Amino acid sequence: MAISQLCGFNTLMYDSSALFAMVGFNKPVAVSIVVGATNFLFTVFNMLVIDKFGRRIVLLITNTVTCWGRNIIIAPTFLSKMKAMTPSGAFSFYAGICFFGWVFVIFYYPEVKGLPLETARQIYSHGFGVKYAAQLQKERKANPMRRGSMVA
């Protein structure tokens, strides 16, 4: 969530009509309404499926503290960054943050979907546990009868 917020999307929503006017849109307010509506629709979608995955604690800690904490950094600095770096430079800066976040997730964020909660400690006892978590998931798929016991 921190990487997601540091990409600067919220400030795009806050200042979108000014930004779209700067880059030459004839009706910047209409374009900013589309951006806001898209965000709203995906937020509603997320709200409908989040309980299905049981991510309550993740939602409470990450969609609130992390998001707004990063937003406090991004929102007041975005326009000055646009002036200092040009719009292309500012968006490239935020795209770079997203890219490094994406790389981080690939190499350091294990997928634990379908694994018992007790397995999390085992996964992180193997460094970041990305490969170990993948191995556990393969074993779980190969032997569905042992779903409750994942002892290594």
JOURMO-V723577 format. One record per run of one state. SS is the DSSP state (h for helix, s for strand, l for the rest). FROM is the first residue (numbers start at 1). LEN is the number of residues. If there is no record, write none. Layout:
SS & FROM & LEN
SS & FROM & LEN
This chain:
l & 1 & 1
h & 2 & 5
l & 7 & 2
h & 9 & 6
l & 15 & 1
h & 16 & 7
l & 23 & 5
h & 28 & 26
l & 54 & 2
h & 56 & 53
l & 109 & 10
h & 119 & 6
l & 125 & 5
h & 130 & 13
l & 143 & 1
h & 144 & 3
l & 147 & 6
